[in-house]
Amino acid sequence: MACSSLLFLELLLYGAAFICGIVTAALVTVTQGEFGGICILYGESRWNASARLLGIAAPGSPSHCAFVDVASVLIAVYCFCTAFYFIYTYLLEENTSCLEAEKLNWTSPIHGTKFNQNFSNAETATWVNFFLWVLIVCLLLVQRRRGRSVETLPAADSEWTTAVSGGGGAPGRTSETDHLIPSGPRP
């Protein structure tokens, strides 16, 4: 499959739409942050002529900013995935020559009988890793939206701390200068 000029143009458009979606979501979020978390989309402003100041008379609904953010990110993800799919299928067709190269004899000391299979397995593992990270980020975002932070156990929790005798550490705590594996005779 040759990369035709129309396909190349389509890939460029998907790339541009991806960048625009991310920039839109970022700028709306930054603007909302600059206004103290208030969404000013479709809000009302008030001009104070005597003080020559512009103020917010009525903020816009928070759902306006949320909709723009979510729609922009979803469109960006769609465009990225579509562009990546086209690139992947193009490279997959190029990969057939690699399958044939595995069957050839290689010069010593090279053993190239499984290089394509190894790269394919590495690619699969990379994609699984990527999607696991996406799930982790989504989970953290959900936790943040619910107002929960990652909770750590207190340092004095007996379940997670070890009493240290000597070495400058307080009982129940380990000093940063203590050795992980103590040297010397055991008590």
Secondary structure as GFF3:
##gff-version 3
##sequence-region A 1 187
A	DSSP	alpha_helix	5	34	.	.	.	ID=ss1
A	DSSP	beta_strand	44	48	.	.	.	ID=ss2
A	DSSP	beta_strand	53	58	.	.	.	ID=ss3
A	DSSP	alpha_helix	62	94	.	.	.	ID=ss4
A	DSSP	alpha_helix	96	102	.	.	.	ID=ss5
A	DSSP	alpha_helix	115	145	.	.	.	ID=ss6
###
